[in-house]
Amino acid sequence: MKLLEVNNLKKIYSSRFGGNQVQALSNVTFSVEKGEYLAIMGESGSGKTTLLNILASLDKPTSGEILLEGKNIVAIKESEITAFRRENLGFVFQDFNLLDTFSLKDNIFLPLVLSRKAYSEMEKRLKPIAGKLGIDQILEKFPYEVSGGQKQRAAVARALITDPQLILADEPTGALDSKSTDQLLKLFSDINNEGQTIVMVTHSTKAASHAGRVLFIKDGEVFHQLYRGSMTKEEMFERISNTLTVIATGGAANE
């Protein structure tokens, strides 16, 4: 079942006086199945961050449509978009985006507070998530008191607590050490195995090798995609590396 459909997406940025135009995305079309784990890769300037921002409804395309369970999010009114994001999307960022003046618990609760959920409902939702992520003993600590890996797990908890249709992750391992990266990638795989749909933008071949499919963006277009199928993570890693080499050297991707 398709959860997300992206159809003929185009994004053109114009200079202040309209003299120069830059086409960031050109006719991007793909879909994401419910429960899928998709990684999006590409060189700097390829358009992948622009694509993520549009999927997150933080930016609007010049043309095209994005359907989330059949609803065109491009057409949502500006006055309703914040509530839509909060109710349907979960976000995990490279720099965690936690508020230092809030405890980890209060950071995790924030989207529910904004949705005016009862405190008893927030506590009920948090308990199983915090246990699963291994942060139940540090919820009263502040972000500056915990490690990068613990911050990112708190950020994942904040993304999960609204029970989102889709988690969007932007370079989630970018600020983590090797051990914390391994822990987070296992966590993402576990969450995905439980049915959570994840779309992750990453430069990391290692991170992408954990996904079920990798979509490669080049010059604002879908260049190639790889399906894991029966491949091991090591085999997927090698295939991704080879494709990135082809992109960097200007060759054509092999099927």
URPEVEN-V19650 format. One record per backbone hydrogen bond with DSSP energy under -1.0 kcal/mol. NH is the residue of the N-H (numbers start at 1). CO is the residue of the C=O. E is the energy in kcal/mol with one decimal. If there is no record, write none. Layout:
# URPEVEN-V19650
nh:NH co:CO e:E
nh:NH co:CO e:E
This chain:
# URPEVEN-V19650
nh:3 co:32 e:-2.4
nh:4 co:32 e:-2.1
nh:5 co:67 e:-2.3
nh:6 co:30 e:-3.1
nh:7 co:65 e:-2.7
nh:9 co:28 e:-2.6
nh:10 co:63 e:-2.5
nh:11 co:25 e:-1.8
nh:13 co:22 e:-3.2
nh:15 co:20 e:-2.4
nh:18 co:15 e:-2.1
nh:22 co:13 e:-3.0
nh:24 co:11 e:-2.0
nh:25 co:11 e:-1.6
nh:26 co:220 e:-3.3
nh:28 co:9 e:-2.4
nh:30 co:6 e:-1.8
nh:32 co:4 e:-2.9
nh:34 co:1 e:-3.3
nh:36 co:33 e:-2.0
nh:38 co:198 e:-2.8
nh:39 co:213 e:-2.7
nh:40 co:200 e:-3.2
nh:41 co:215 e:-2.7
nh:46 co:43 e:-2.1
nh:51 co:47 e:-2.4
nh:52 co:48 e:-2.3
nh:53 co:49 e:-2.5
nh:54 co:50 e:-1.9
nh:55 co:51 e:-2.5
nh:56 co:52 e:-2.1
nh:57 co:54 e:-1.5
nh:58 co:53 e:-2.8
nh:59 co:53 e:-1.1
nh:62 co:10 e:-2.3
nh:63 co:10 e:-1.7
nh:65 co:7 e:-2.0
nh:67 co:5 e:-3.0
nh:68 co:71 e:-2.6
nh:69 co:3 e:-3.1
nh:71 co:68 e:-1.7
nh:73 co:66 e:-2.3
nh:75 co:72 e:-1.1
nh:80 co:77 e:-1.6
nh:84 co:80 e:-2.0
nh:85 co:81 e:-2.5
nh:86 co:82 e:-2.3
nh:87 co:83 e:-1.9
nh:88 co:84 e:-1.8
nh:89 co:85 e:-2.4
nh:90 co:166 e:-2.5
nh:92 co:168 e:-2.1
nh:96 co:93 e:-1.1
nh:97 co:95 e:-2.1
nh:102 co:99 e:-1.6
nh:104 co:141 e:-2.8
nh:105 co:139 e:-2.6
nh:107 co:103 e:-2.4
nh:108 co:104 e:-2.4
nh:109 co:105 e:-2.3
nh:110 co:106 e:-1.1
nh:112 co:109 e:-1.2
nh:113 co:109 e:-2.3
nh:114 co:110 e:-2.5
nh:116 co:113 e:-1.6
nh:117 co:112 e:-2.5
nh:122 co:118 e:-2.0
nh:123 co:119 e:-2.5
nh:124 co:120 e:-1.9
nh:125 co:121 e:-2.1
nh:126 co:122 e:-2.3
nh:127 co:123 e:-1.9
nh:130 co:126 e:-3.3
nh:131 co:127 e:-1.9
nh:132 co:128 e:-2.1
nh:133 co:129 e:-2.2
nh:135 co:130 e:-2.3
nh:138 co:135 e:-1.6
nh:141 co:138 e:-1.5
nh:145 co:142 e:-2.5
nh:146 co:143 e:-1.4
nh:151 co:147 e:-2.4
nh:152 co:148 e:-2.4
nh:153 co:149 e:-1.9
nh:154 co:150 e:-2.0
nh:155 co:151 e:-2.2
nh:156 co:152 e:-2.2
nh:157 co:153 e:-2.2
nh:158 co:154 e:-2.3
nh:159 co:155 e:-1.8
nh:160 co:156 e:-2.2
nh:161 co:157 e:-2.0
nh:163 co:160 e:-2.4
nh:165 co:88 e:-1.4
nh:166 co:88 e:-1.8
nh:167 co:197 e:-2.3
nh:168 co:90 e:-3.2
nh:169 co:199 e:-2.6
nh:170 co:92 e:-2.9
nh:171 co:201 e:-3.1
nh:174 co:171 e:-1.8
nh:176 co:173 e:-1.7
nh:181 co:177 e:-2.6
nh:182 co:178 e:-2.3
nh:183 co:179 e:-2.0
nh:184 co:180 e:-2.5
nh:185 co:181 e:-2.6
nh:186 co:182 e:-2.0
nh:187 co:183 e:-2.0
nh:188 co:184 e:-2.7
nh:189 co:185 e:-2.1
nh:190 co:186 e:-2.5
nh:191 co:187 e:-2.7
nh:192 co:188 e:-2.6
nh:193 co:189 e:-2.5
nh:194 co:190 e:-1.0
nh:195 co:192 e:-2.1
nh:196 co:191 e:-1.9
nh:198 co:36 e:-2.4
nh:199 co:167 e:-2.8
nh:200 co:38 e:-3.0
nh:201 co:169 e:-2.9
nh:202 co:40 e:-2.1
nh:208 co:204 e:-2.4
nh:209 co:205 e:-1.9
nh:210 co:207 e:-1.5
nh:211 co:208 e:-1.7
nh:212 co:37 e:-1.9
nh:213 co:37 e:-1.4
nh:214 co:226 e:-2.5
nh:215 co:39 e:-3.2
nh:216 co:224 e:-3.1
nh:217 co:41 e:-3.1
nh:218 co:221 e:-2.8
nh:220 co:46 e:-2.5
nh:221 co:218 e:-1.7
nh:223 co:216 e:-3.1
nh:224 co:216 e:-1.1
nh:226 co:214 e:-2.4
nh:228 co:212 e:-3.0
nh:231 co:228 e:-2.5
nh:236 co:232 e:-2.7
nh:237 co:233 e:-2.6
nh:238 co:234 e:-1.9
nh:239 co:235 e:-2.2
nh:240 co:236 e:-2.6
nh:241 co:237 e:-2.6
nh:242 co:238 e:-2.4
nh:243 co:239 e:-2.0
nh:244 co:240 e:-2.6
nh:245 co:241 e:-1.9
nh:246 co:242 e:-2.0
nh:247 co:243 e:-2.4
nh:248 co:244 e:-2.4
nh:249 co:245 e:-1.9
nh:251 co:246 e:-2.1
